[in-house]
Amino acid sequence: MSDSRRGERMVLQVIGPSMERNTARIRRAVDGKVVVITGASYGQGEATARLLAAHGATVVMAARTVDRLSEIVDQINAAGGTAHAYALDLGDPDSVELFASAVDADFGRVDVLVHNAGKSLRRSVFRSALRMQDMDVMLGVNLLGPMRLTLALLPIMKAQGGAHIVNVATAGLQMPNAPRWGFYIASKAAFDRWIRGVAMEARPHGITVTSLYAGHIKSRMVATGWVSAMPGHTPAQAAGVVAYAITHRPRVLQPHGFGLLKLVSVAFEAPLEAMLGRFDRRAGETPASDAAFAAAMAKRGVGTLADSGRNGKVVR
Ligand SMILES: NC(=O)c1ccc[n+]([C@@H]2O[C@H](COP(=O)([O-])OP(=O)(O)OC[C@H]3O[C@@H](n4cnc5c(N)ncnc54)[C@H](OP(=O)(O)O)[C@@H]3O)[C@@H](O)[C@H]2O)c1
């Protein structure tokens, strides 16, 4: 192995959780199994579907962008795998119910459920005060939608005598609070706490849960500004991490260096929060977040940023 490959591998071992590299083990874990993956149209979800289908899983891929899902499904099936595309909007309770019913009707079982779909938002709370919808969207996709889906599929898992759930949380939950990320961190944290409690009730029925505290993944979610330059897993490597969660079924899977970071975060919480606050005030908004906010407001017909700031209109 070259020095640069070895260096990259060492960095990923500190900032990312373990990856499954043993293909025979992946096949043993998923061959002939029904694996439901939310958010399978892009990034880690798409790569996970491709990886598990290549090892014999029947992958049930769900997201809002059905055209893209269908293309991926066609490619997987053409390569000899088995994949199915379903429309799912986790922010819409009816859509979640329809999806769960379709899975039950079409497959009658769920061996692995990967709660992968997620939405991130870095936005000043003063901007979200002008756009209450931010709160609904973030809670829908990261908290209420996954809760509804879990509740709909748990009885099937219990009746079949067991299953495994992987929740893709974020390593950010183990760091100090950060300004502008409130909705993302709060919604991911709430679901994580909920599913970890569910895990304790579900274990006697053979249902195990892995909380995966993912490190940085170079997906479209983080494809802007300085964030995109941070070291992290490619989606294909991140899929290897999800595979590790499935083959080993640990209660918790987190980046190796994060035990220490968690300790430091607790011990120095106040100074770290003060430092992050100072950094945030100095950094301000990025051009990308300015553009995203302007676009979001324009879509709702509120006009320019400056206008919306002045008239204080609340958009829902
Ligand atoms: N990227 C990172 O650095 C990072 C770090 C830690 C944790 N994570 C977590 O990793 C997971 C995967 O993220 P990623 O990096 O692969 O991001 P991504 O490429 O943006 O993929 C997110 C997926 O979620 C789906 N999604 C978004 N809103 C949805 C909704 N309302 N209903 C159903 N599906 C929805 C998207 O599909 P549609 O738009 O087609 O619906 C997409 O397939 C997320 O849970 C994220 O929070 C990411």
The ligand as a Tripos MOL2 file, in Angstrom:
@<TRIPOS>MOLECULE
LIG
   48    52     1     0     0
SMALL
NO_CHARGES

@<TRIPOS>ATOM
      1 N1        -22.8910   14.1570    4.4150 N.am      1 LIG1
      2 C1        -22.4030   14.1540    5.6360 C.2       1 LIG1
      3 O1        -21.2930   14.6630    5.9050 O.2       1 LIG1
      4 C2        -23.1590   13.4810    6.7510 C.ar      1 LIG1
      5 C3        -22.5720   13.4280    8.0240 C.ar      1 LIG1
      6 C4        -23.2460   12.7810    9.0530 C.ar      1 LIG1
      7 C5        -24.4850   12.2020    8.8090 C.ar      1 LIG1
      8 N2        -25.0360   12.2790    7.5660 N.ar      1 LIG1
      9 C6        -26.3410   11.6400    7.3700 C.3       1 LIG1
     10 O2        -26.2030   10.6640    6.3490 O.3       1 LIG1
     11 C7        -27.4680   10.4470    5.7020 C.3       1 LIG1
     12 C8        -27.2640   10.4260    4.1990 C.3       1 LIG1
     13 O3        -26.8690   11.7120    3.7720 O.3       1 LIG1
     14 P1        -26.0130   11.9960    2.4580 P.3       1 LIG1
     15 O4        -24.7680   12.6620    2.9030 O.co2     1 LIG1
     16 O5        -25.9350   10.7940    1.6140 O.co2     1 LIG1
     17 O6        -26.9390   13.1280    1.8110 O.3       1 LIG1
     18 P2        -27.6560   13.2690    0.3920 P.3       1 LIG1
     19 O7        -26.7430   12.8360   -0.6960 O.co2     1 LIG1
     20 O8        -28.1790   14.6550    0.3750 O.co2     1 LIG1
     21 O9        -28.8550   12.2260    0.4760 O.3       1 LIG1
     22 C9        -29.9680   12.4540    1.2950 C.3       1 LIG1
     23 C10       -31.0800   11.5150    0.8650 C.3       1 LIG1
     24 O10       -32.2250   11.7840    1.6830 O.3       1 LIG1
     25 C11       -33.3630   11.8740    0.8290 C.3       1 LIG1
     26 N3        -34.3890   12.7600    1.3800 N.ar      1 LIG1
     27 C12       -34.2850   14.0670    1.7040 C.ar      1 LIG1
     28 N4        -35.4640   14.5410    2.1230 N.ar      1 LIG1
     29 C13       -36.3490   13.5000    2.0650 C.ar      1 LIG1
     30 C14       -37.7310   13.3580    2.3660 C.ar      1 LIG1
     31 N5        -38.4820   14.3930    2.7900 N.pl3     1 LIG1
     32 N6        -38.3030   12.1400    2.1930 N.ar      1 LIG1
     33 C15       -37.5820   11.0880    1.7470 C.ar      1 LIG1
     34 N7        -36.2630   11.1610    1.4520 N.ar      1 LIG1
     35 C16       -35.6620   12.3560    1.5980 C.ar      1 LIG1
     36 C17       -32.8240   12.4070   -0.4890 C.3       1 LIG1
     37 O11       -33.6480   12.0010   -1.5710 O.3       1 LIG1
     38 P3        -34.7420   12.9270   -2.3230 P.3       1 LIG1
     39 O12       -34.2200   14.3180   -2.3190 O.co2     1 LIG1
     40 O13       -34.8120   12.2810   -3.6680 O.co2     1 LIG1
     41 O14       -35.9880   12.7360   -1.5210 O.co2     1 LIG1
     42 C18       -31.4860   11.7050   -0.5850 C.3       1 LIG1
     43 O15       -31.6230   10.4600   -1.2180 O.3       1 LIG1
     44 C19       -28.3890   11.5630    6.2270 C.3       1 LIG1
     45 O16       -29.2380   11.0400    7.2270 O.3       1 LIG1
     46 C20       -27.4340   12.5680    6.8490 C.3       1 LIG1
     47 O17       -28.0450   13.3080    7.8910 O.3       1 LIG1
     48 C21       -24.4110   12.8930    6.5300 C.ar      1 LIG1
@<TRIPOS>BOND
     1     1     2 1
     2     2     3 2
     3     2     4 1
     4     4     5 ar
     5     4    48 ar
     6     5     6 ar
     7     6     7 ar
     8     7     8 ar
     9     8     9 1
    10     8    48 ar
    11     9    10 1
    12     9    46 1
    13    10    11 1
    14    11    12 1
    15    11    44 1
    16    12    13 1
    17    13    14 1
    18    14    15 2
    19    14    16 1
    20    14    17 1
    21    17    18 1
    22    18    19 2
    23    18    20 1
    24    18    21 1
    25    21    22 1
    26    22    23 1
    27    23    24 1
    28    23    42 1
    29    24    25 1
    30    25    26 1
    31    25    36 1
    32    26    27 ar
    33    26    35 ar
    34    27    28 ar
    35    28    29 ar
    36    29    30 ar
    37    29    35 ar
    38    30    31 1
    39    30    32 ar
    40    32    33 ar
    41    33    34 ar
    42    34    35 ar
    43    36    37 1
    44    36    42 1
    45    37    38 1
    46    38    39 2
    47    38    40 1
    48    38    41 1
    49    42    43 1
    50    44    45 1
    51    44    46 1
    52    46    47 1
@<TRIPOS>SUBSTRUCTURE
     1 LIG1         1 GROUP 0 **** ****
